Amino acid sequence: MENLVEKFGKRIAECRRSKSFTQDELANRLGVTPQALSKWEKGISSPDLTMLSAICKILDVSSDFLLGINNKSITENGDEIIQNEIWSNLRLGLEPLELIFGENIVPIFKDSRFIDKIVELRLQLSREGILMPIVSVKDQLYLKSNEIMILAYQNVLYCEEIDFINENTLDYIIQKLGQVVRNKYADIINVDILNDIIDNLKIKYPVLINQIEFRQIPYGLILDVVRAFINRGNGMIYLPKILEVIEREVREDGNITTAELIEKVYNQLERKDNIWVVLGTRK
């Protein structure tokens, strides 16, 4: 009878094969030797607990699945790998940000250079108050050979058929990705992303964020205000001021509507003496 370590290793091996990774490829991604990975899969040893998160992320599985916790059957034959794939498909059905492309553009993304460039873009956007979600990058046969498409939750934010494929095409695509994220961030941001940004702001603005939490102001309400603010051409860098206005207005009027709150933020942050002062807006 298999013990827990053997079952754990078996699941890692099955998930690795379902992702079409060799042992060398997965080991390189995890920063371990192929020999160590082989021992895990054979149930001879197990990885350090601190590596569990990285393993789950790379294999796109839950820790519960790898550990065999609450493994509820959702298929007629009880196949655990198929069940995990079903749950994975349901989680990834609506990606907040996708970059997809036709077959002629595939070679550009064969090596890891594009990852470094996306990380560089992510760092740049963070200086503007924007947290870009993880980008799902993949080829799609239904696109034209030279076509790129940027989507949020299956909605097309940008589409272009590139005339020439050369050494500068990757930089061009990443530049377009950055432009789309900036211009369409209201279509990309969701409650989870907003929650992560606000959690991070707590380091610098602990009193403000604690007041928001104390008054139990729904993040859905904050998100509606933020989206309206962005859609009027303004930047995420003013989020702390937006939160300050929201907290004050909700404190003074607990029955204030979303539309009224949006106008309060609009009037108090955007226009002063007919001068547009918010980043990204000049009139």
C-alpha positions as CSV (number, residue, x, y, z in Angstrom):
1,M,0.0,0.0,0.0
2,E,1.4,3.4,-1.0
3,N,2.4,5.8,1.8
4,L,1.8,9.6,1.7
5,V,5.3,10.4,0.4
6,E,4.8,7.9,-2.5
7,K,1.4,9.3,-3.3
8,F,2.8,12.8,-3.3
9,G,5.6,11.8,-5.6
10,K,3.3,10.0,-7.9
11,R,1.1,13.1,-8.2
12,I,4.1,15.3,-9.0
13,A,5.1,12.9,-11.8
14,E,1.6,12.7,-13.3
15,C,1.2,16.5,-13.3
16,R,4.7,16.9,-14.8
17,R,3.8,14.6,-17.6
18,S,0.4,16.2,-18.2
19,K,2.4,19.5,-18.6
20,S,4.8,17.8,-21.1
21,F,7.8,18.7,-18.9
22,T,10.8,16.4,-18.7
23,Q,12.4,15.8,-15.3
24,D,15.2,18.1,-16.4
25,E,12.8,20.9,-17.4
26,L,10.8,20.8,-14.2
27,A,14.0,20.5,-12.0
28,N,15.5,23.6,-13.7
29,R,12.3,25.6,-13.1
30,L,12.4,24.6,-9.4
31,G,16.1,25.1,-9.0
32,V,16.8,21.5,-8.0
33,T,18.8,18.7,-9.5
34,P,17.0,16.1,-11.8
35,Q,18.2,13.5,-9.3
36,A,16.4,15.1,-6.4
37,L,13.2,15.4,-8.5
38,S,13.5,11.7,-9.5
39,K,13.7,10.8,-5.8
40,W,10.5,12.8,-5.1
41,E,8.6,11.1,-7.9
42,K,9.7,7.7,-6.7
43,G,8.6,8.4,-3.2
44,I,12.1,8.0,-1.8
45,S,12.2,11.5,-0.4
46,S,10.0,14.6,-0.5
47,P,10.7,18.3,-1.1
48,D,11.1,20.9,1.6
49,L,7.7,22.4,2.6
50,T,8.8,25.8,1.5
51,M,9.0,24.6,-2.1
52,L,5.3,23.5,-2.2
53,S,4.1,26.8,-3.4
54,A,6.6,26.9,-6.3
55,I,5.7,23.3,-7.3
56,C,2.0,24.1,-7.3
57,K,2.4,27.3,-9.3
58,I,4.6,25.6,-12.0
59,L,2.4,22.5,-12.3
60,D,-0.8,24.6,-12.0
61,V,-2.2,22.4,-9.3
62,S,-3.5,23.1,-5.8
63,S,-1.6,22.0,-2.7
64,D,-4.6,20.0,-1.6
65,F,-4.4,18.0,-4.8
66,L,-0.7,17.2,-4.4
67,L,-1.2,16.3,-0.7
68,G,-4.4,14.3,-1.3
69,I,-6.5,16.5,0.9
70,N,-10.3,16.8,0.4
71,N,-9.9,15.1,-3.0
72,K,-13.6,15.2,-3.9
73,S,-14.5,13.1,-6.9
74,I,-16.1,15.1,-9.8
75,T,-15.7,12.5,-12.6
76,E,-17.4,9.2,-13.2
77,N,-14.1,7.2,-13.2
78,G,-12.5,9.1,-10.3
79,D,-9.3,9.9,-12.4
80,E,-7.4,12.4,-10.2
81,I,-5.4,13.9,-13.1
82,I,-8.5,14.6,-15.1
83,Q,-10.2,16.0,-12.1
84,N,-7.3,18.3,-11.4
85,E,-7.4,19.4,-15.1
86,I,-11.1,20.2,-14.8
87,W,-10.6,22.3,-11.7
88,S,-7.6,24.0,-13.4
89,N,-9.7,24.8,-16.5
90,L,-12.4,26.3,-14.4
91,R,-9.9,28.5,-12.6
92,L,-8.3,29.7,-15.8
93,G,-11.5,30.0,-17.8
94,L,-11.4,33.8,-17.5
95,E,-7.9,35.1,-17.3
96,P,-7.5,38.8,-16.3
97,L,-4.8,39.2,-18.9
98,E,-3.8,37.1,-21.9
99,L,-1.3,37.7,-24.7
100,I,-2.0,35.3,-27.6
101,F,-0.5,35.1,-31.0
102,G,-0.3,33.2,-34.3
103,E,2.2,30.6,-35.4
104,N,4.7,32.9,-37.0
105,I,5.2,34.7,-33.7
106,V,5.8,31.5,-31.7
107,P,9.6,31.5,-32.2
108,I,9.9,34.9,-30.5
109,F,8.6,33.4,-27.3
110,K,10.6,30.2,-27.5
111,D,13.3,31.4,-25.0
112,S,12.9,33.1,-21.7
113,R,13.8,36.6,-22.9
114,F,10.1,37.6,-23.0
115,I,9.8,36.8,-19.3
116,D,12.5,39.3,-18.4
117,K,10.9,41.9,-20.5
118,I,7.4,41.4,-19.0
119,V,9.0,41.6,-15.5
120,E,10.7,44.9,-16.5
121,L,7.3,46.2,-17.8
122,R,5.7,45.1,-14.5
123,L,8.2,47.0,-12.5
124,Q,7.7,50.1,-14.7
125,L,3.9,49.9,-14.3
126,S,4.2,49.6,-10.5
127,R,5.8,53.0,-10.4
128,E,2.5,54.3,-11.9
129,G,0.5,52.5,-9.2
130,I,-0.5,49.7,-11.5
131,L,-0.3,46.0,-10.4
132,M,-0.3,44.0,-13.6
133,P,-1.7,40.5,-13.2
134,I,0.3,37.5,-14.3
135,V,0.2,37.4,-18.1
136,S,-1.0,34.2,-19.7
137,V,1.2,33.9,-22.9
138,K,0.3,31.3,-25.5
139,D,-0.1,30.6,-29.2
140,Q,-3.6,30.1,-30.7
141,L,-4.1,28.2,-34.0
142,Y,-7.3,30.2,-34.8
143,L,-5.3,33.5,-35.1
144,K,-3.7,34.6,-38.3
145,S,0.0,33.7,-38.5
146,N,1.2,37.2,-37.7
147,E,-1.6,38.3,-35.4
148,I,-1.4,39.2,-31.8
149,M,-4.3,39.7,-29.4
150,I,-4.5,41.0,-25.8
151,L,-7.5,40.0,-23.8
152,A,-9.0,40.4,-20.4
153,Y,-11.6,37.8,-19.3
154,Q,-11.9,36.7,-23.0
155,N,-12.7,40.3,-24.0
156,V,-10.4,41.6,-26.8
157,L,-8.6,44.7,-25.6
158,Y,-6.2,45.0,-28.6
159,C,-5.7,43.1,-31.9
160,E,-3.1,43.7,-34.6
161,E,-1.6,41.8,-37.5
162,I,2.1,42.6,-37.5
163,D,3.6,43.3,-40.9
164,F,7.2,42.2,-40.3
165,I,8.7,39.7,-37.8
166,N,12.3,40.7,-36.9
167,E,14.5,41.1,-33.9
168,N,12.5,44.1,-32.7
169,T,9.1,42.4,-32.7
170,L,9.3,41.2,-29.1
171,D,10.0,44.7,-27.8
172,Y,7.2,46.0,-29.9
173,I,4.7,43.4,-28.5
174,I,5.7,44.1,-24.9
175,Q,5.4,47.9,-25.6
176,K,1.9,47.3,-26.9
177,L,1.1,45.2,-23.8
178,G,2.1,48.1,-21.6
179,Q,0.0,50.6,-23.5
180,V,-3.0,48.3,-23.3
181,V,-2.6,47.7,-19.6
182,R,-2.4,51.5,-18.9
183,N,-5.2,52.4,-21.2
184,K,-7.6,49.5,-20.3
185,Y,-6.7,48.9,-16.7
186,A,-10.3,49.5,-15.7
187,D,-11.2,46.3,-17.7
188,I,-8.3,44.4,-16.1
189,I,-8.4,45.2,-12.4
190,N,-10.6,43.0,-10.2
191,V,-11.3,42.7,-6.5
192,D,-8.4,40.3,-5.9
193,I,-5.9,42.7,-7.6
194,L,-7.3,45.6,-5.8
195,N,-7.1,43.7,-2.5
196,D,-3.4,43.0,-3.1
197,I,-2.7,46.7,-3.9
198,I,-4.5,47.9,-0.8
199,D,-2.8,45.3,1.4
200,N,0.5,46.6,0.2
201,L,-0.6,50.2,0.9
202,K,-1.1,49.3,4.5
203,I,2.6,49.4,5.0
204,K,2.7,53.1,4.3
205,Y,-0.9,54.1,5.2
206,P,-1.8,51.8,8.1
207,V,-4.3,54.1,9.7
208,L,-6.1,54.8,6.5
209,I,-6.4,51.2,5.5
210,N,-7.4,50.2,9.0
211,Q,-10.2,52.8,8.9
212,I,-11.4,51.4,5.6
213,E,-11.5,47.9,7.1
214,F,-13.0,49.1,10.4
215,R,-16.0,50.6,8.5
216,Q,-16.2,47.4,6.5
217,I,-16.4,49.3,3.2
218,P,-16.8,46.6,0.5
219,Y,-14.0,46.2,-1.9
220,G,-16.6,45.9,-4.7
221,L,-17.7,49.4,-3.9
222,I,-14.1,50.7,-4.0
223,L,-13.5,48.8,-7.2
224,D,-16.5,50.6,-8.9
225,V,-15.2,54.0,-7.8
226,V,-11.6,53.1,-9.0
227,R,-12.9,51.9,-12.4
228,A,-14.9,55.0,-12.9
229,F,-11.9,57.1,-11.9
230,I,-9.6,55.3,-14.4
231,N,-12.2,55.4,-17.2
232,R,-12.1,59.2,-16.9
233,G,-8.5,59.1,-17.9
234,N,-6.9,59.2,-14.4
235,G,-4.1,57.1,-12.9
236,M,-3.9,54.5,-10.2
237,I,-1.1,56.4,-8.4
238,Y,-3.8,58.4,-6.7
239,L,-5.4,55.4,-5.0
240,P,-4.5,56.4,-1.5
241,K,-6.3,59.7,-2.0
242,I,-9.3,57.9,-3.5
243,L,-9.4,55.7,-0.4
244,E,-9.2,58.7,1.8
245,V,-12.2,60.4,0.1
246,I,-14.2,57.1,0.2
247,E,-13.6,56.6,3.9
248,R,-14.5,60.2,4.8
249,E,-17.7,60.2,2.7
250,V,-18.9,56.9,4.0
251,R,-18.1,58.0,7.5
252,E,-20.2,61.2,7.1
253,D,-23.0,59.5,5.1
254,G,-23.5,55.8,5.5
255,N,-26.2,55.8,2.9
256,I,-24.2,57.4,0.1
257,T,-24.7,55.7,-3.3
258,T,-22.0,54.4,-5.6
259,A,-22.8,57.1,-8.2
260,E,-22.6,59.9,-5.5
261,L,-19.3,58.5,-4.2
262,I,-17.9,58.5,-7.7
263,E,-18.8,62.1,-8.2
264,K,-17.3,63.0,-4.8
265,V,-14.0,61.4,-5.8
266,Y,-14.2,63.1,-9.2
267,N,-14.8,66.5,-7.8
268,Q,-12.3,66.4,-4.9
269,L,-9.4,64.8,-6.7
270,E,-9.5,65.7,-10.4
271,R,-10.4,69.4,-10.9
272,K,-9.1,72.3,-8.9
273,D,-9.7,75.8,-10.2
274,N,-10.3,74.4,-13.7
275,I,-6.8,72.8,-13.7
276,W,-6.6,69.1,-14.3
277,V,-4.0,67.8,-11.8
278,V,-4.3,64.0,-11.8
279,L,-1.5,62.1,-13.5
280,G,-2.4,61.2,-17.1
281,T,-5.0,64.0,-17.6
282,R,-4.3,67.3,-19.1
283,K,-7.1,69.6,-20.4
